[in-house]
Amino acid sequence: MKLDTRQRTYAWKDPTPTFAAGATQDGLTLLRAICAGTLPVPPIMNTLAIEPAAGRAAELAGPREERVPDMARRLASARGRRPLVISLPLPGATGRGMRTGALLPTSPGPRGTQTFDQWLQDQTVRSSLTTEGNQ
């Protein structure tokens, strides 16, 4: 069997400004700058044929603010486990944004309606139904 060879040629701008901005800005600010055209698109996006969203991308969010360590503890508890969950602050601009709430959505956009606890309850019910069905 002979496989076809495909080639793709593209040009890109120097990604250095984007990489430098990534060291000092949180991810959301960085993506906003790329989408606005004030920072060049990283070459990998060209390689994978990914284009930034035209205009503003919607800021997705759930129905309430949650903390990942708390969610991990509740998930483990629902599965009958008691692991040690250690909360460590993420360093840099992204971590600072998480700690200060700067990464929370500031504009209208799609919002989830199911809380993590509701999702967890649904998973627990499904798991018990599957377990009962296998007996």
Rosetta silent file (secondary structure, phi, psi, omega in degrees, C-alpha in Angstrom):
SEQUENCE: MKLDTRQRTYAWKDPTPTFAAGATQDGLTLLRAICAGTLPVPPIMNTLAIEPAAGRAAELAGPREERVPDMARRLASARGRRPLVISLPLPGATGRGMRTGALLPTSPGPRGTQTFDQWLQDQTVRSSLTTEGNQ
SCORE:     score description
SCORE:     0.000 S_00000001
   1 L     0.000  126.752  179.835    0.000    0.000    0.000 S_00000001
   2 L   -98.195  129.023  179.104    1.419    3.347   -1.044 S_00000001
   3 L   -94.742  139.451  176.005    0.664    6.341    1.173 S_00000001
   4 L   -73.342  141.379  175.748    0.231    9.806   -0.296 S_00000001
   5 L   -98.686  132.140  178.907    2.664   12.421    0.883 S_00000001
   6 L  -119.955  146.599  177.965    1.208   15.795    1.758 S_00000001
   7 L  -130.283  149.302  175.839    3.006   19.035    2.360 S_00000001
   8 L  -132.948  130.304  177.298    1.896   22.307    3.853 S_00000001
   9 L  -117.430  134.652  178.485    3.807   25.536    3.506 S_00000001
  10 L  -151.392  163.042  177.847    3.009   28.585    5.570 S_00000001
  11 L  -114.679  152.918  176.742    4.609   31.734    6.865 S_00000001
  12 L  -144.901  160.868  177.496    4.506   33.064   10.393 S_00000001
  13 L   -86.368  159.762  178.666    5.591   36.089   12.348 S_00000001
  14 L   -56.536  120.619 -176.622    8.359   35.977   14.918 S_00000001
  15 L   -81.474   -1.816 -176.270    6.777   34.322   17.998 S_00000001
  16 H   -54.063  -44.622  178.760    9.231   35.894   20.467 S_00000001
  17 H   -60.975  -35.957  179.467    6.811   38.643   21.595 S_00000001
  18 H   -68.495  -43.859  178.933    4.121   36.049   22.298 S_00000001
  19 H   -63.011  -41.983  179.283    6.512   33.844   24.271 S_00000001
  20 H   -64.385  -41.360  179.172    7.769   36.850   26.258 S_00000001
  21 H   -65.539  -34.093  179.226    4.203   37.967   27.024 S_00000001
  22 H   -64.046  -22.569  179.300    3.366   34.437   28.191 S_00000001
  23 L   -79.473  -17.954 -175.728    5.976   34.750   30.924 S_00000001
  24 L  -121.751  -11.101 -177.329    4.294   37.803   32.445 S_00000001
  25 L  -116.352  153.556  174.869    0.597   37.558   31.531 S_00000001
  26 L   -73.592  164.224 -175.062   -2.102   35.107   32.478 S_00000001
  27 H   -60.166  -39.403 -178.507   -3.427   32.797   29.759 S_00000001
  28 H   -65.605  -44.099  178.164   -6.696   34.649   29.230 S_00000001
  29 H   -62.658  -40.912  179.398   -4.963   38.001   28.710 S_00000001
  30 H   -62.616  -47.162  179.377   -2.506   36.347   26.333 S_00000001
  31 H   -63.886  -37.420  177.710   -5.282   34.732   24.259 S_00000001
  32 H   -62.419  -40.242  179.419   -7.186   38.007   24.132 S_00000001
  33 H   -67.275  -38.679  177.364   -4.094   39.751   22.759 S_00000001
  34 H   -64.774  -45.549 -179.936   -3.591   37.034   20.127 S_00000001
  35 H   -64.400  -34.002  179.864   -7.253   37.247   19.090 S_00000001
  36 H   -78.030  -12.303  179.383   -7.042   41.056   18.934 S_00000001
  37 L    86.334    7.239  178.866   -3.959   40.815   16.714 S_00000001
  38 L   -83.587  -14.718  172.547   -1.664   42.690   19.113 S_00000001
  39 L  -126.406  145.527  179.816    0.469   39.558   19.549 S_00000001
  40 L   -70.131  150.047  177.171    1.453   37.144   16.773 S_00000001
  41 L   -69.126  132.468  177.573   -0.189   33.745   16.540 S_00000001
  42 L   -60.538  141.499 -178.297    2.194   31.004   17.783 S_00000001
  43 H   -54.722  -31.844 -179.130    3.574   28.927   14.867 S_00000001
  44 H   -61.014  -30.609  178.416    2.083   25.724   16.317 S_00000001
  45 H   -65.954  -34.654  175.004   -1.370   27.162   15.638 S_00000001
  46 H   -69.758  -40.446 -179.763   -0.435   27.386   11.956 S_00000001
  47 H   -60.283  -41.340 -178.795    0.971   23.878   12.033 S_00000001
  48 L   -90.700    4.500 -179.990   -2.278   22.520   13.445 S_00000001
  49 L    58.899   40.192  176.829   -4.376   24.836   11.236 S_00000001
  50 L  -100.515  131.495  177.308   -5.911   26.515   14.287 S_00000001
  51 L  -116.134  142.601  177.267   -7.045   30.078   13.869 S_00000001
  52 L   -64.620  150.163 -179.275   -7.921   32.440   16.700 S_00000001
  53 L   -60.338  139.965  176.307  -11.606   33.195   17.017 S_00000001
  54 L   -71.169  133.018 -178.910  -12.800   36.173   15.023 S_00000001
  55 L    72.963 -151.007  179.871  -13.736   38.971   17.383 S_00000001
  56 L   -89.401  135.184  173.633  -14.083   38.115   21.028 S_00000001
  57 L   -80.197  144.693  179.795  -14.318   34.522   22.118 S_00000001
  58 L   -66.110  139.650  176.536  -17.122   33.789   24.567 S_00000001
  59 L   -90.985  106.977 -178.515  -16.059   33.520   28.184 S_00000001
  60 L   -79.819  146.402  177.510  -17.440   30.201   29.404 S_00000001
  61 E  -158.054  158.742  176.062  -18.251   29.753   33.068 S_00000001
  62 L   -87.065 -178.682 -177.620  -20.163   27.537   35.429 S_00000001
  63 L   -73.921  -16.629  177.518  -23.057   28.579   37.591 S_00000001
  64 L  -154.517  162.083  179.226  -20.766   29.307   40.551 S_00000001
  65 L   -76.232  136.540 -179.883  -17.127   29.695   41.468 S_00000001
  66 L  -130.349  156.239  173.818  -15.397   26.501   42.634 S_00000001
  67 L  -108.497  130.568 -175.815  -11.964   25.648   44.028 S_00000001
  68 H   -59.132  -43.753  178.910  -10.224   22.654   42.423 S_00000001
  69 H   -59.877  -39.570  177.904   -8.851   21.175   45.698 S_00000001
  70 H   -63.890  -41.704  179.114  -12.365   21.205   47.201 S_00000001
  71 H   -63.943  -40.905  179.665  -13.776   19.572   44.074 S_00000001
  72 H   -63.347  -40.988  178.705  -11.048   16.900   44.169 S_00000001
  73 H   -64.443  -44.021 -179.024  -11.848   16.109   47.816 S_00000001
  74 H   -66.350  -39.104  178.064  -15.585   15.837   47.121 S_00000001
  75 H   -64.190  -45.891  179.588  -14.979   13.619   44.070 S_00000001
  76 H   -61.760  -42.980  179.281  -12.659   11.335   46.032 S_00000001
  77 H   -61.504  -41.467  178.893  -15.143   11.134   48.894 S_00000001
  78 H   -64.328  -25.459  179.125  -17.949   10.183   46.504 S_00000001
  79 L   -94.741    8.121  177.626  -15.723    7.360   45.236 S_00000001
  80 L    77.318   23.435 -178.785  -15.028    6.153   48.770 S_00000001
  81 L  -116.230  157.239  177.813  -11.468    7.430   48.880 S_00000001
  82 L  -134.333   64.477 -179.197   -9.695    9.765   51.266 S_00000001
  83 L   -75.517  158.210  174.036   -6.531   10.960   49.501 S_00000001
  84 L   -79.235  117.154  178.089   -4.392   13.751   50.816 S_00000001
  85 L  -109.245  115.989 -178.340   -5.166   16.773   48.625 S_00000001
  86 L  -106.011  128.108  179.168   -2.629   19.541   49.024 S_00000001
  87 L   -94.570  117.596  178.004   -3.452   22.973   47.689 S_00000001
  88 L  -118.545  135.332  178.750   -0.413   24.765   46.299 S_00000001
  89 L   -69.085  135.846  176.443   -0.573   28.214   44.741 S_00000001
  90 L   -75.172  129.854 -178.455    0.280   28.266   41.045 S_00000001
  91 L   -76.491  168.941  173.822    3.195   30.665   40.489 S_00000001
  92 H    82.346 -169.375 -175.147    3.341   33.482   37.967 S_00000001
  93 H   -65.812  -37.024  179.671    0.696   35.648   36.362 S_00000001
  94 H   -66.150  -44.902  177.755   -1.800   32.810   35.887 S_00000001
  95 H   -61.803  -41.602  177.687   -1.590   31.818   39.544 S_00000001
  96 H   -62.120  -41.478  178.260   -1.954   35.452   40.611 S_00000001
  97 H   -63.232  -37.957  178.100   -5.004   35.752   38.366 S_00000001
  98 H   -67.087  -43.028 -177.980   -6.526   32.647   39.942 S_00000001
  99 H   -67.832  -34.315 -176.145   -5.891   33.910   43.479 S_00000001
 100 H   -92.863   -7.101 -178.418   -7.300   37.387   42.830 S_00000001
 101 L    84.552    8.247 -177.796  -10.292   36.309   40.748 S_00000001
 102 L   -69.653  -15.165 -179.939   -8.952   38.085   37.660 S_00000001
 103 L   -91.736   -1.508  177.348   -9.595   34.986   35.518 S_00000001
 104 L   -72.438  149.662 -177.263  -13.309   34.982   36.239 S_00000001
 105 L   -62.577  143.126 -179.807  -15.473   36.069   33.292 S_00000001
 106 L  -116.629   -5.899 -178.828  -16.140   39.773   32.994 S_00000001
 107 L  -127.899  163.485  178.257  -18.488   39.807   30.018 S_00000001
 108 L   -62.032  151.998  178.514  -21.711   38.028   29.127 S_00000001
 109 L   176.961 -178.464 -179.669  -21.361   34.582   27.657 S_00000001
 110 L   -61.189  133.812  178.865  -22.476   30.983   27.964 S_00000001
 111 E  -127.191  133.357  176.906  -22.984   29.922   31.569 S_00000001
 112 L   -69.632  157.955  179.258  -23.456   26.404   32.804 S_00000001
 113 L  -114.208  -17.531 -178.544  -26.486   25.598   34.906 S_00000001
 114 L   -93.334  125.929  177.496  -25.360   22.360   36.574 S_00000001
 115 L   -76.723  165.599  177.555  -23.231   22.754   39.688 S_00000001
 116 H   -61.616  -41.445  179.388  -20.327   20.436   40.407 S_00000001
 117 H   -62.436  -37.944  176.932  -22.295   18.879   43.275 S_00000001
 118 H   -66.061  -43.246  177.880  -25.221   18.170   40.933 S_00000001
 119 H   -61.468  -43.674 -179.182  -22.855   16.622   38.381 S_00000001
 120 H   -62.751  -41.962  177.114  -21.214   14.564   41.141 S_00000001
 121 H   -61.546  -42.696  178.684  -24.613   13.316   42.343 S_00000001
 122 H   -61.782  -41.116  179.102  -25.507   12.347   38.761 S_00000001
 123 H   -66.317  -38.866  179.455  -22.218   10.421   38.411 S_00000001
 124 H   -64.410  -43.584  178.678  -22.831    8.635   41.714 S_00000001
 125 H   -63.599  -46.203  179.364  -26.327    7.574   40.625 S_00000001
 126 H   -60.245  -43.133 -179.071  -25.038    6.363   37.240 S_00000001
 127 H   -63.047  -42.001 -179.450  -22.222    4.437   38.886 S_00000001
 128 H   -68.250  -35.242  177.735  -24.584    2.704   41.310 S_00000001
 129 H   -67.555  -39.694  178.474  -26.959    1.779   38.458 S_00000001
 130 H   -66.107  -42.684  179.822  -24.074    0.338   36.430 S_00000001
 131 H   -64.171  -42.989  179.515  -22.796   -1.621   39.425 S_00000001
 132 H   -64.920  -36.397 -178.921  -26.269   -3.013   40.161 S_00000001
 133 H   -69.756  -22.764 -179.020  -26.725   -3.987   36.496 S_00000001
 134 L   -89.909   -2.227 -177.858  -23.483   -6.000   36.509 S_00000001
 135 L   -92.516    0.000    0.000  -24.449   -8.151   39.490 S_00000001
